[in-house]
Amino acid sequence: SGRQEEQNSLSARPLRVLMVCPRYLPDIGGIETHVYEIARRLSRRDSFDITVLTTDRTRRLPRREVLDGITVLRVPAWPRQRDYYFAPGITGVVAQHDRWDLVHCQGIHTPVPVLTMLAARRVGIPYVVTFHTGGHSLRHRNAMRSTQWRLLGLLLRNAVSLVGVSRFEAELLSEQARLRGKAVTVIRNGGTLPSAPAGVTPVSGRIVSSGRLERYKGHHRVIEALPHVMRAVPDA
């Protein structure tokens, strides 16, 4: 049958995955690093052909380049000085359905995943979504999140798979996006540190709080906890 021939064709070649995210290298950040690490690990396997689709507010980066063996496509985003990432060019790339077997949305907090999911749904490409919800420094932007997730609910329910990076995130989106029992797989972010150079001496009680100096990153929680920690670890 035609369906069987299509399945045989897929098994005979790598799965062509289009990963879509608002920002990618050389921009620096959590999602950027996550997508880079996932993409380069998958691209090492013969069974995956990974392409990253992202935006460029500066209009200075190449529209297409290869970084560490991964093809990176960029489309312009507006406005240049804000983090709205309105990038209508996303839909045209996603809609090239003969080029992709699967679309993976990385992050749901900008118009990029909305355009991606709408385009994928229109041309019949299955899509996966990893939430990466995070937070925002502006109170009114955080206040809008629950409404934003609820509006995304229909598109999220039509994904072939949903991924949260924590149980909290999975439970939050299940409730606020009204996923109606659709399963969310929790895959936590990992971390890799280089081996310590020879001669390094550990400092007893030293605590490292890693992340940008934004309140929603929670550094103040570490500071508030310090007196309690010092009861058990006086040198902290």
N, C-alpha and C positions, 0 to 999 in steps of 0.2 A: 504494500500500500504506500501511498504518498507519505503518510505519517512515519512509517517504518523507514523509508528512504531518508527522510529528514533526520531521524534519530541516528541512523548509521553514519550520515554525513557529519553530524555533530561529534560522534565518538571518534571519528577519524582525524579530527583536527582540534587544536586548542580551543577552549571556550573563550570567546571574545567578550571581554568585560569592559564596559565604559564606567569608570569611577568619576562621579561628578561632585565637586566641592566648590564653595565660594572662593577659597584662596588655596594656593599651593606654593611650593618653593619657587622663587627664593623668599617668599613671605614666610614669616616665622610665627608659629602658634601651635596650640594643641591639636586641632584637626589637621592642620598642614603636616605636622609630624606623624600623626596617626596614619593618614592616607599614604604618606611616603613609605613608612615602614611596612604597611600591609602590601602596598603595590609592589615594592621591590622584592618582597619575599615570595609573593605569588608569581611574579614574572620570572623567577628563577626556575619555576616548574614548567615542564613541557606542556602541561595540560591547560595553561592559562596564557592568554594574550591580553595584557592590560594596557588600556589607554586612559589617561587622566584628562578630564575636561574641567576647566576652571575659568575664572574671570580675571580681567586686568583693568583696574581703574586708571592706571597710569598711562596706558596706550604706548608704553615704551618696551614692553617685553615681547619676545617673539610670539607670533600667532601659533607657530608649531615648532617644537624642538624635542630633542631626545635627551633625557636626564637619567643617568644610571641605567640605560637600556629601556626606559619607559617613555613612550610617546606622550607628550603633554600638549594639549590643544587649549588655546585661550581665546576668549571672546570679550569684547569691551563690556564694561559695567558702568552704570551711572548711579548717583553722581560721583565725581572723582574724590570728593573730600568727606564723604559719609559712608557708613557701613550698611547701606541698603542693598547693594549688589543687584540692582535691576539689570538683567542681562538677557534681552530677548534673543540674542544669537544662540543661546543654549538650545532652544527648541529645534533649530535647523540642524544642529549636529546630532542631537538625540534621534531625530526623525529619519536619519539615514539608516533605516532598519536593517538593511542588508549588511551593515558593517558590524552590528552588535548582537550578541546572543543574550546578554544580560546587562542591565543598568543598575549601578549601585550608588544610591544617594548617600553622601556622607554629610550629615548635619541637616537640620530642618528649620533653622531659625531665620532664614533669608528667603527672598523670592526664588533663589536658584533651585531648591528642591521642588518647589511648586511647579515651576516651568518644566523641570525635568520629568516629574511624575505625569503631568498632563500630556507631554509629548510622547512619553513611552506608552502611556495608556492608549493614546489615539492611534498609534501605529502597531500596537499589540506586542510590544517588547516587555517581557517580565522584568520587574524591578524589585530590588532589595533596598531597605532603608536602615541606616544606623543613625540613631537620634542625635547624639552629641549636643544635648540641650544647653548645658552650661548656664550662665547668668549674664547680667548686664549691670553696668555701673549706674545707669539712670533708673530711678525708681519707677517712672511711668512706663518705661519699656518692660520692666519686670512685671508690672501690673497687667500688661496686655497679653502676657504669655498664655494664660489659661484660655483666653478667647482665641488666640492664634492656634493653639493645639486643637481646640474643638473644631475650628474651620478646616484643619488639615485631616480631620478624622476620616472622611470618605476616601481620600487618596491613600492614606495609610492602611486602611482596611483592605484595599485592593492590591497591596504589595504581596509578593510571594513569600517574603520573610521580613520580620522586623527585629532589629537588634538594639538592645540597650547596653550601656557600658557599666551599669550598676543596677542593683535591685530597686533602689530608690527611683531611678529614672524610668525603669520598666513599669513600676507601679504608678508613678505619676502620669505617664502618657496613657496607660491603660484606662485610667480614670478620666483625665481631662480631655483626651482625644476621643473618648467613648469608643474604644476599640471592640466592644461587645464580645469579649472573650477571646479575641484573636491572640494567639500566642506571641509573646515577645521573648526572644532568646537573649540571655544576659551573657555577654562576653566582655570581661573586664580588660581594661588597658593594662599592658605589661610595661616593664621598664628594664633597661639594660644599662649598667654602669661599667666603665672600663676597670680592669684590675688596678688596685692601688700600686703606685710605684714602690720599689724597694726602699726601705728606710722610713716609710710613713708610720707615725705613731698615732693610734686612735686617741681621741680626746674624750675622756670619760664624761658622760652626761650631756654631751653636745647634741642638740636637736636641730635638724635642718627642716625648715618649712619652705618648700619649693613652689614657685608660681609668681605670676605678675602681681604688682602691688595694687590689687583691686580688692575692695572689701568683700565681694562675693566669693573670692578665692579662700577666705576664711583664716588668714594669718592671725587675726585678732582672737580667734578661738584657741589657737596654740598659746598665745600670750596669756589669755585668761586661765588656761589650764595649768600653766607653769607652777603656781604655788602648790597645787594638788600633786603634780608630778614630783616636786621637790621633797614632799613628805616621804616618798619611797626612794628617790634618787637625789640626795642632798646636793650633789655637784652639778645638777642639771642647770 
